[in-house]
């Protein structure tokens, strides 16, 4: 393990900004590099005298000094190909994995390791129960004891109560 840690650290340090690209992928919108179509228009209206407009804002007549400059820009994005969609899905997934790993490392290093331990051992202490049962079975095999006697010696009262509750729940005799 001592040899793997420096190798992993060197890999992360030497890969440049690609880790940053992966880590920020879930936070970015879908990228589309080339638009399908763009429309640009410029309009310039100059009136030398008074202008009369209709309800839609169009000039009916013009009589004084009137200047109007309009610029419009509209871009229609193209649809992504299947290959691009798959690549972006993989990049987003890798980004979520990086953030999950960072969160797990931070939680574990800041004293929340007991949360992870409780998750893996089970909420009701199944790890402790299993450990005592296995210890009793091993003791019975090594010392040629009866299995019930060895299990009774290996388990404490709390474990015996939990097993009794489990038997009652499942109707096991």
Secondary structure, DSSP 4 states (H G I P E B T S, - for coil): -HHHHHHHHHHHHHTTTHHHHHHHGGGSPPP--SEEEEEEEEEEEEEEE--EE-TTS-EEE--EEEEEEEEEEEEEEPPPPHHHHHHHHHHHHHHHHHHHHHHHHHHIIIIIHHHHHHHHHTTTTHHHHHHHHHHHHHHHHHHT--HHHHHHHH--HHHHHHHHHHHHHHT--
